[in-house]
Amino acid sequence: MQEPEIARNRLSYLWLLPVIALGIGLWLAYSHLSQIGPIIRIAFTSAEGLDAGKTKIRYKDLEVGTITHIDLSHDLKQIIVTAQMQRTAEPLLKKDSQFWIVKPQITASGVTGLGTLVSGNYIAVSPGKEGERANHFVALEEAPQIQNDEEGLRIHLNTDSTEGISVGTAVYYRGIRVGQIEQIHFSERYDHITLTAFIHAPYDKLITTNTRFWNVSGITFNVGANGASLEMQSLETLIRGGITFSTPTTLNTNNIPAENGAAYTLYPNERATTERTGFRKEYYVVYFDDTRGLNPGAAIYFSGIVIGAVVEVHLLYDEKTNKAAVPVLIEIEPERIERVNKPEGSENRNIIAELVKGGLQATLDNGNLITGEKIITLNQYPDEKGGFRKDAYSNYLVLPSRPGGISKLTDDLGTIVATVKKLPLEEIGENTKDATAALKKALDTQAVKGLGTSLDKTLKQLDRTLASVQKAGDSTDRALKQLDQQLKTLGKQLEKTLYGIGPESNLYYTLQETLKSVQQ
């Protein structure tokens, strides 16, 4: 009887399928878990445009996280958004990282966020530069003008007015956009406005300690003693506003690169950047007979250089004298006059007082014939030395003045007319008439008529004599020219003769002196 064969127990290949499925599952689980990053929470002021499970967090348009929950804060003042970040997004999560909602928006820089009209709003992130890793953040209400990862220079501009300037206003250099305004806020004392501007690299190297900034928003039109001026940077700055800058070139320019956080003054226009400020001011009063056309702000010139301006023009009535007075308050900056050849101990002297002692006086002149605007000029009159006097209506000193311009011309014409009126014109006319009659009578006599014939003969003889003298002069001139040519020839021959004779010899010295005499 044949014994039955006992089959060995073998593992069926079908059992490999669950094992493979388990391995794939474990691999998928590991792959998913390995991509899961930290969970963060972001505080918003509103949940507008946010949807749990749908709204994404993006960095440079790359998805790095998803919102999982949206809740209210305990004080009901904020919206707390919980988001699941990817592991690759961990380097983005620093203390100073920034989050904001991207949505369609129109700003001074243009239209942004148009893509969200199709895909919906999303949260953008800008990675921080410094600080430790963080999981709690406060979102910005608006997109930052400059993100944390941009290279450049951040500076502050101080001004009294932000006319035409807003957050996002561009900063230009020679018409090229190199930066923009990030923030606008008052100073701590509320006495001026501070603009925070960011200059992108590599243009940040253009900013030095001597750089000047000015506003180019809109159109600036000025009419003054220097004429009319119309300034407009471009059509873009006319619509959106703008700021530009330059670094002046002067003898004392020290172009040190600006540091981050440096402060500058924002001037209203380019002309204001060239006006030197910070000088000590001295105030005086000056009087003129007529102040028509003289307005506050009018320039004061000394030798063609502006050294001050008119502050106020008042009309006063003196009840004691029953007369009107027009004191003009002016400010002068003596430090604009540079002292040279200063003697010892002269540092504390009042240079304006010294000039007044030397005859300095103020005159009112025409600054612009079209507008009729007047200016004040200071000139020295050494023959009319004077000094200050105390003003009767204020605590200021009175600067000496004299008529000038049209007023001086009118006074001079009045003086001439008064002098002419004093002349005995009728008596002079009668005497002239009598003298003319006597002269006519004398010319009609026979002796004078004969004198004319003799005078004619004498003139003809004189003419012949002068002709002879002229011929002699021509001969003399030719002789002198021949003599000059001969002397030049002799000088050249002597130079050839001297060649080869030592300079130390007596003969050389004697011949050289003779040659100089001949050439002369």
KEBATI-8684 format. One line per 2 residues: number of its first residue (from 0); their letters; for each residue x, y, z of C-alpha. Coordinates in Angstrom, 2 decimals, m for minus. Example, Ala and Ser with C-alpha at 12.3 -4.5 7.8 and 13.67 -1.06 7.14 Angstrom:
BEGIN
0 = as = 12.30:m4.50:7.80 ~ 13.67:m1.06:7.14
This chain:
BEGIN
0 = mq = 0.00:0.00:0.00 ~ 1.38:3.26:m1.12
2 = ep = 1.89:5.78:1.62 ~ 0.27:9.17:1.09
4 = ei = 2.57:12.15:0.57 ~ 2.20:14.84:3.14
6 = ar = 2.48:18.32:1.57 ~ 4.57:20.90:3.33
8 = nr = 2.90:24.05:4.64 ~ 3.91:26.93:2.38
10 = ls = 3.08:30.59:2.74 ~ 0.66:31.62:0.08
12 = yl = 1.54:34.58:m2.13 ~ m1.86:35.94:m1.38
14 = wl = m0.66:36.79:2.09 ~ 1.87:39.20:0.58
16 = lp = m0.85:41.51:m0.58 ~ m1.87:42.63:2.91
18 = vi = 1.77:43.06:3.83 ~ 2.41:45.22:0.80
20 = al = m0.75:47.20:1.49 ~ 0.36:47.70:5.08
22 = gi = 3.78:48.87:3.94 ~ 2.29:51.30:1.49
24 = gl = m0.02:52.58:4.19 ~ 2.85:53.04:6.60
26 = wl = 4.87:54.82:3.93 ~ 1.98:57.12:3.10
28 = ay = 1.43:57.81:6.77 ~ 5.10:58.58:7.26
30 = sh = 5.16:60.75:4.16 ~ 2.14:62.68:5.37
32 = ls = 3.41:63.03:8.91 ~ 6.84:64.07:7.70
34 = qi = 5.29:66.96:5.76 ~ 3.15:68.18:8.63
36 = gp = 4.68:71.21:10.23 ~ 3.84:73.16:13.36
38 = ii = 0.42:74.51:14.23 ~ 0.29:78.30:14.54
40 = ri = m2.30:80.84:15.62 ~ m2.77:84.25:14.03
42 = af = m4.87:87.08:15.47 ~ m6.96:89.13:13.02
44 = ts = m9.34:92.04:13.54 ~ m11.87:90.49:11.15
46 = ae = m12.58:87.12:9.55 ~ m13.69:88.67:6.28
48 = gl = m12.58:86.51:3.35 ~ m11.35:83.64:5.57
50 = da = m12.77:80.09:5.38 ~ m11.64:77.16:7.54
52 = gk = m10.32:74.28:5.47 ~ m10.12:76.35:2.29
54 = tk = m8.11:79.51:2.87 ~ m4.43:78.90:2.24
56 = ir = m1.26:80.47:3.56 ~ 1.24:81.32:0.82
58 = yk = 4.80:82.47:0.59 ~ 5.72:83.91:m2.81
60 = dl = 2.55:82.27:m4.22 ~ 3.66:78.84:m2.91
62 = ev = 1.24:77.08:m0.54 ~ 2.84:76.54:2.88
64 = gt = m0.20:76.07:5.14 ~ m3.97:75.83:5.49
66 = it = m6.46:77.33:7.93 ~ m8.09:74.65:10.08
68 = hi = m10.14:76.60:12.64 ~ m11.48:80.13:13.10
70 = dl = m12.49:81.17:16.64 ~ m13.17:84.28:18.70
72 = sh = m10.71:85.42:21.34 ~ m11.74:85.35:25.00
74 = dl = m12.25:89.13:25.09 ~ m14.24:88.99:21.83
76 = kq = m11.99:91.67:20.28 ~ m10.00:89.50:17.89
78 = ii = m10.39:86.58:15.53 ~ m8.00:83.71:16.27
80 = vt = m7.12:81.67:13.21 ~ m5.51:78.25:13.68
82 = aq = m3.43:77.04:10.74 ~ m1.58:73.85:9.97
84 = mq = 1.78:74.67:8.43 ~ 3.99:72.44:6.34
86 = rt = 7.32:71.31:7.72 ~ 9.19:73.21:5.01
88 = ae = 7.61:76.42:6.32 ~ 9.29:76.22:9.73
90 = pl = 12.09:78.69:8.78 ~ 9.39:81.26:7.98
92 = lk = 8.05:81.32:11.53 ~ 10.13:83.89:13.46
94 = kd = 9.07:86.46:16.04 ~ 9.05:89.29:13.52
96 = sq = 7.33:87.33:10.74 ~ 4.43:89.18:9.15
98 = fw = 1.00:87.86:8.08 ~ m1.74:89.70:6.18
100 = iv = m4.75:88.99:4.02 ~ m4.28:89.41:0.27
102 = kp = m7.35:90.75:m1.50 ~ m8.07:93.10:m4.41
104 = qi = m6.93:96.59:m3.47 ~ m6.25:99.93:m5.14
106 = ta = m3.41:101.95:m3.61 ~ m1.07:104.77:m4.60
108 = sg = 1.31:102.12:m5.94 ~ m1.34:100.62:m8.24
110 = vt = m3.85:97.75:m8.26 ~ m2.88:94.58:m6.35
112 = gl = m4.47:91.21:m5.60 ~ m6.43:90.81:m8.84
114 = gt = m5.68:87.05:m8.83 ~ m7.81:86.60:m5.71
116 = lv = m10.92:87.41:m7.74 ~ m10.65:83.85:m9.13
118 = sg = m8.85:81.89:m6.41 ~ m10.23:83.75:m3.41
120 = ny = m8.45:85.55:m0.60 ~ m5.38:84.01:0.98
122 = ia = m2.95:84.80:3.78 ~ 0.54:85.90:2.79
124 = vs = 3.57:85.53:5.00 ~ 6.84:87.45:5.08
126 = pg = 9.59:85.64:7.02 ~ 11.30:87.39:9.86
128 = ke = 15.00:88.12:9.97 ~ 15.66:87.92:13.67
130 = ge = 14.29:86.27:16.77 ~ 13.45:82.76:17.84
132 = ra = 10.80:80.51:16.40 ~ 7.23:81.50:17.33
134 = nh = 3.74:80.02:17.02 ~ 1.57:83.06:17.83
136 = fv = 1.36:86.11:15.58 ~ m0.66:89.28:15.10
138 = al = m1.67:89.92:11.50 ~ m1.22:93.27:9.77
140 = ee = m4.32:95.18:8.74 ~ m2.75:95.98:5.35
142 = ap = m0.02:94.51:3.23 ~ 3.40:95.90:4.19
144 = qi = 4.99:98.20:1.67 ~ 8.36:96.50:2.19
146 = qn = 8.73:92.90:3.24 ~ 11.27:91.73:5.79
148 = de = 13.44:89.84:3.33 ~ 14.09:92.85:1.06
150 = eg = 17.54:94.42:1.15 ~ 17.86:98.17:1.40
152 = lr = 18.00:101.21:3.66 ~ 15.25:102.51:5.95
154 = ih = 15.35:106.26:6.71 ~ 13.11:108.91:8.29
156 = ln = 11.98:112.16:6.63 ~ 10.75:115.03:8.81
158 = td = 8.34:117.58:7.38 ~ 5.60:120.04:8.34
160 = st = 3.17:118.91:5.65 ~ 2.41:115.68:3.79
162 = eg = 0.58:117.36:0.92 ~ 0.34:114.89:m1.96
164 = is = 2.12:112.13:0.00 ~ 0.60:108.92:1.37
166 = vg = 1.69:105.41:2.32 ~ 3.06:103.84:m0.85
168 = ta = 4.18:107.11:m2.43 ~ 7.25:106.45:m4.56
170 = vy = 10.74:107.83:m4.00 ~ 12.52:108.69:m7.25
172 = yr = 16.09:109.36:m8.26 ~ 16.44:111.09:m11.64
174 = gi = 13.02:109.78:m12.63 ~ 13.68:106.15:m11.63
176 = rv = 11.73:104.62:m8.76 ~ 14.15:103.51:m6.04
178 = gq = 11.96:103.31:m2.94 ~ 8.67:104.20:m1.31
180 = ie = 7.01:105.52:1.84 ~ 6.18:102.85:4.44
182 = qi = 4.65:104.79:7.31 ~ 3.41:108.28:8.16
184 = hf = 3.03:109.37:11.78 ~ 3.39:112.37:14.08
186 = se = 6.47:112.94:16.18 ~ 6.31:112.41:19.93
188 = ry = 5.68:116.14:20.51 ~ 3.29:116.47:17.56
190 = dh = 5.38:119.37:16.24 ~ 6.20:117.72:12.90
192 = it = 5.39:114.68:10.78 ~ 7.80:111.79:10.25
194 = lt = 7.76:109.68:7.10 ~ 9.46:106.29:7.09
196 = af = 10.94:105.57:3.67 ~ 12.63:102.45:2.35
198 = ih = 15.29:102.67:m0.38 ~ 15.82:99.40:m2.24
200 = ap = 19.28:97.96:m2.79 ~ 21.50:98.76:m4.65
202 = yd = 20.09:102.30:m4.76 ~ 20.64:102.65:m1.01
204 = kl = 24.28:103.45:m1.81 ~ 23.09:106.76:m3.30
206 = it = 22.05:108.01:0.14 ~ 24.75:109.89:2.06
208 = tn = 24.81:112.24:5.02 ~ 24.57:115.21:2.61
210 = tr = 21.58:113.95:0.60 ~ 18.63:116.36:0.26
212 = fw = 15.01:115.22:m0.18 ~ 12.11:117.30:m1.50
214 = nv = 8.45:116.89:m2.45 ~ 7.63:116.72:m6.17
216 = sg = 3.89:116.11:m5.81 ~ 1.59:118.20:m7.99
218 = it = 2.57:121.51:m9.56 ~ 4.49:124.31:m7.85
220 = fn = 4.03:127.84:m9.19 ~ 5.90:130.76:m7.63
222 = vg = 6.00:134.44:m8.52 ~ 8.55:136.55:m6.71
224 = an = 11.32:139.06:m7.06 ~ 13.35:136.47:m8.96
226 = ga = 10.57:135.97:m11.52 ~ 7.97:133.27:m12.08
228 = sl = 8.70:129.55:m11.88 ~ 6.59:126.47:m12.70
230 = em = 7.78:123.09:m11.45 ~ 6.35:119.62:m12.25
232 = qs = 8.32:116.37:m12.04 ~ 6.16:114.14:m14.25
234 = le = 2.57:113.18:m14.97 ~ 2.89:110.23:m12.58
236 = tl = 3.96:112.42:m9.66 ~ 1.19:114.87:m10.55
238 = ir = m1.40:112.11:m10.08 ~ 0.17:109.90:m7.39
240 = gg = 2.65:112.24:m5.73 ~ 6.32:111.56:m5.20
242 = it = 9.59:112.37:m3.46 ~ 13.00:112.78:m5.04
244 = fs = 16.50:113.46:m3.78 ~ 20.01:114.48:m4.80
246 = tp = 23.41:114.83:m3.21 ~ 24.79:118.37:m3.72
248 = tt = 28.40:118.88:m4.72 ~ 30.12:121.56:m2.64
250 = ln = 33.63:122.37:m1.49 ~ 32.97:120.82:1.93
252 = tn = 31.04:117.75:0.77 ~ 31.92:114.65:2.77
254 = ni = 29.90:111.82:1.22 ~ 29.62:109.41:4.14
256 = pa = 27.14:106.56:3.46 ~ 23.93:106.90:5.44
258 = en = 23.15:104.49:8.26 ~ 19.90:102.62:8.74
260 = ga = 17.42:104.87:10.58 ~ 19.08:108.16:9.58
262 = ay = 16.85:111.26:9.72 ~ 16.55:113.95:7.03
264 = tl = 14.46:117.02:6.33 ~ 11.85:116.76:3.58
266 = yp = 11.83:120.14:1.78 ~ 8.74:121.48:m0.03
268 = ne = 10.64:122.01:m3.31 ~ 14.10:121.84:m4.84
270 = ra = 14.82:125.54:m4.38 ~ 14.37:125.21:m0.63
272 = tt = 17.16:122.60:m0.50 ~ 19.74:125.18:m1.59
274 = er = 18.79:127.72:1.07 ~ 21.13:127.46:3.99
276 = tg = 19.32:127.35:7.32 ~ 20.18:127.27:10.98
278 = fr = 21.84:130.70:11.16 ~ 21.41:132.97:14.14
280 = ke = 18.96:135.79:13.41 ~ 19.10:139.43:14.47
282 = yy = 16.03:141.67:14.25 ~ 15.96:145.35:13.33
284 = vv = 13.40:147.98:12.34 ~ 13.75:150.10:9.21
286 = yf = 11.57:152.97:7.95 ~ 10.79:153.98:4.36
288 = dd = 8.70:156.81:2.94 ~ 6.68:154.41:0.78
290 = tr = 6.37:150.65:1.35 ~ 4.14:149.76:m1.59
292 = gl = 5.08:146.32:m2.92 ~ 7.07:145.35:0.18
294 = np = 5.62:142.15:1.62 ~ 6.63:139.77:4.41
296 = ga = 9.20:137.32:3.08 ~ 10.82:139.83:0.71
298 = ai = 14.55:139.23:0.45 ~ 17.24:141.50:1.89
300 = yf = 20.37:141.72:m0.27 ~ 23.87:142.82:0.67
302 = sg = 26.29:143.03:m2.28 ~ 23.93:140.80:m4.25
304 = iv = 23.77:138.07:m1.58 ~ 20.60:137.30:0.39
306 = ig = 21.31:137.75:4.11 ~ 17.81:138.20:5.50
308 = av = 14.12:138.75:4.90 ~ 11.22:141.01:5.82
310 = ve = 9.24:139.69:8.80 ~ 6.37:142.17:9.19
312 = vh = 5.14:145.47:7.79 ~ 2.98:147.48:10.22
314 = ll = 0.93:150.65:9.85 ~ 0.86:152.60:13.12
316 = yd = m0.79:155.86:14.14 ~ 1.00:157.99:16.71
318 = ek = m1.66:159.87:18.65 ~ 1.00:161.98:20.32
320 = tn = 2.37:163.40:17.10 ~ m0.77:162.86:14.99
322 = ka = 1.35:161.11:12.36 ~ 1.33:157.67:10.78
324 = av = 4.38:155.42:10.89 ~ 5.22:152.27:8.94
326 = pv = 7.91:150.30:10.79 ~ 9.28:147.34:8.83
328 = li = 10.58:144.50:10.99 ~ 13.43:142.62:9.30
330 = ei = 15.61:139.68:10.22 ~ 19.28:139.50:9.25
332 = ep = 21.58:136.49:9.54 ~ 25.06:137.95:10.22
334 = er = 26.70:134.52:9.99 ~ 26.09:134.57:6.23
336 = ie = 28.86:137.20:6.12 ~ 32.12:135.33:6.58
338 = rv = 34.80:137.14:8.55 ~ 38.37:137.20:7.19
340 = nk = 41.58:138.74:8.53 ~ 40.02:138.84:11.98
342 = pe = 42.05:140.66:14.64 ~ 42.30:139.15:18.10
344 = gs = 39.25:139.69:20.27 ~ 36.89:140.44:17.35
346 = en = 34.83:137.24:17.66 ~ 32.18:138.88:19.85
348 = rn = 31.79:142.02:17.77 ~ 28.46:142.72:16.09
350 = ii = 29.31:142.77:12.41 ~ 26.08:144.59:11.49
352 = ae = 26.84:147.34:14.02 ~ 30.34:147.70:12.58
354 = lv = 28.94:147.99:9.05 ~ 26.42:150.61:10.17
356 = kg = 29.24:152.66:11.68 ~ 30.94:152.44:8.30
358 = gl = 27.91:153.85:6.49 ~ 25.62:150.85:5.93
360 = qa = 22.11:151.96:4.95 ~ 18.99:150.22:3.67
362 = tl = 17.21:151.19:0.46 ~ 13.94:150.00:m1.05
364 = dn = 14.39:148.78:m4.63 ~ 12.32:147.09:m7.31
366 = gn = 12.59:143.32:m7.24 ~ 10.22:142.61:m10.12
368 = li = 9.02:145.27:m12.56 ~ 6.07:143.11:m13.69
370 = tg = 4.60:142.30:m10.28 ~ 5.84:145.45:m8.56
372 = ek = 7.34:143.44:m5.72 ~ 10.00:145.29:m3.72
374 = ii = 13.18:144.12:m2.03 ~ 15.56:145.72:0.45
376 = tl = 19.19:146.27:m0.44 ~ 21.97:147.15:1.97
378 = nq = 24.79:149.36:0.69 ~ 27.68:151.17:2.29
380 = yp = 28.08:154.95:2.01 ~ 31.43:155.82:3.64
382 = de = 30.69:159.56:3.43 ~ 27.50:159.15:5.47
384 = kg = 28.64:157.23:8.53 ~ 26.00:156.80:11.20
386 = gf = 24.75:154.42:13.84 ~ 21.72:152.76:15.37
388 = rk = 18.96:154.56:17.22 ~ 16.27:153.21:19.51
390 = da = 12.89:152.64:17.91 ~ 10.07:154.65:19.46
392 = ys = 7.48:151.90:18.95 ~ 9.39:148.71:19.81
394 = ny = 12.44:147.36:21.60 ~ 14.43:146.97:18.39
396 = lv = 17.18:149.15:16.97 ~ 16.48:151.21:13.85
398 = lp = 18.66:150.48:10.84 ~ 19.53:153.66:8.87
400 = sr = 17.78:153.98:5.51 ~ 17.72:156.25:2.48
402 = pg = 15.52:156.63:m0.61 ~ 16.20:154.22:m3.42
404 = gi = 14.86:153.02:m6.73 ~ 11.90:155.03:m8.08
406 = sk = 11.65:157.05:m4.87 ~ 15.24:158.26:m5.22
408 = lt = 14.69:159.09:m8.89 ~ 11.57:161.08:m7.99
410 = dd = 13.43:162.98:m5.28 ~ 16.30:163.74:m7.67
412 = lg = 13.90:165.02:m10.33 ~ 12.17:167.16:m7.71
414 = ti = 15.51:168.65:m6.69 ~ 16.39:169.41:m10.32
416 = va = 13.03:171.06:m10.94 ~ 13.37:173.16:m7.78
418 = tv = 16.86:174.27:m8.84 ~ 15.66:175.18:m12.32
420 = kk = 12.81:177.20:m10.86 ~ 15.29:179.29:m8.87
422 = lp = 17.25:180.27:m12.01 ~ 16.54:183.86:m13.40
424 = le = 15.47:182.52:m16.77 ~ 13.90:185.80:m17.96
426 = ei = 17.03:187.83:m17.14 ~ 19.26:185.22:m18.84
428 = ge = 17.06:185.40:m21.92 ~ 17.29:189.19:m22.16
430 = nt = 21.09:189.13:m21.76 ~ 21.41:186.47:m24.45
432 = kd = 19.27:188.54:m26.80 ~ 21.41:191.67:m26.27
434 = at = 24.67:189.73:m26.75 ~ 23.40:188.24:m30.02
436 = aa = 22.48:191.68:m31.38 ~ 25.89:193.14:m30.48
438 = lk = 27.69:190.22:m32.15 ~ 25.69:190.62:m35.34
440 = ka = 26.46:194.34:m35.46 ~ 30.20:193.69:m35.05
442 = ld = 30.26:191.10:m37.85 ~ 28.65:193.54:m40.27
444 = tq = 31.54:196.04:m40.01 ~ 34.07:196.54:m42.91
446 = av = 37.04:195.47:m40.78 ~ 35.57:192.06:m40.07
448 = kg = 34.76:191.50:m43.75 ~ 38.43:192.31:m44.72
450 = lg = 39.60:190.03:m41.97 ~ 37.90:187.14:m43.72
452 = ts = 40.00:187.59:m46.92 ~ 43.28:187.72:m44.96
454 = ld = 42.25:184.69:m42.96 ~ 41.61:182.72:m46.16
456 = kt = 45.12:183.47:m47.49 ~ 46.68:182.47:m44.19
458 = lk = 44.87:179.12:m44.16 ~ 46.05:178.29:m47.71
460 = ql = 49.67:179.05:m46.77 ~ 49.30:176.86:m43.65
462 = dr = 47.99:174.01:m45.81 ~ 51.07:174.12:m48.08
464 = tl = 53.36:174.12:m45.04 ~ 51.66:171.06:m43.55
466 = as = 52.03:169.17:m46.86 ~ 55.80:169.77:m46.80
468 = vq = 56.02:168.58:m43.22 ~ 54.13:165.41:m44.13
470 = ka = 56.60:164.62:m46.95 ~ 59.52:165.07:m44.58
472 = gd = 57.81:162.82:m42.06 ~ 57.41:160.06:m44.65
474 = st = 61.12:160.21:m45.49 ~ 62.04:160.07:m41.81
476 = dr = 59.77:157.06:m41.29 ~ 61.46:155.15:m44.14
478 = al = 64.89:155.96:m42.73 ~ 63.90:154.71:m39.28
480 = kq = 62.61:151.43:m40.71 ~ 65.92:150.89:m42.55
482 = ld = 67.88:151.62:m39.36 ~ 65.74:149.15:m37.40
484 = qq = 66.40:146.41:m39.97 ~ 70.14:147.05:m39.86
486 = lk = 70.19:146.85:m36.06 ~ 68.35:143.50:m36.12
488 = tl = 70.89:142.13:m38.63 ~ 73.76:143.33:m36.42
490 = gk = 72.18:141.63:m33.39 ~ 71.96:138.28:m35.18
492 = ql = 75.60:138.52:m36.26 ~ 76.68:139.26:m32.69
494 = ek = 74.74:136.20:m31.46 ~ 76.65:134.01:m33.94
496 = tl = 79.91:135.59:m32.79 ~ 79.13:134.88:m29.12
498 = yg = 78.46:131.22:m29.83 ~ 81.39:129.22:m28.41
500 = ig = 82.64:131.93:m26.02 ~ 82.50:130.81:m22.38
502 = pe = 79.83:132.48:m20.23 ~ 82.39:133.07:m17.47
504 = sn = 84.67:135.26:m19.66 ~ 84.71:139.07:m19.45
506 = ly = 84.44:139.27:m23.22 ~ 81.20:137.29:m23.13
508 = yt = 79.69:139.62:m20.52 ~ 80.76:142.78:m22.41
510 = lq = 79.41:141.52:m25.72 ~ 76.12:140.47:m24.09
512 = et = 75.60:143.95:m22.64 ~ 76.41:145.48:m26.02
514 = lk = 73.93:143.14:m27.73 ~ 71.17:144.08:m25.26
516 = sv = 71.82:147.79:m25.90 ~ 71.69:147.29:m29.68
518 = qq = 68.46:145.27:m29.52 ~ 66.83:147.93:m27.37
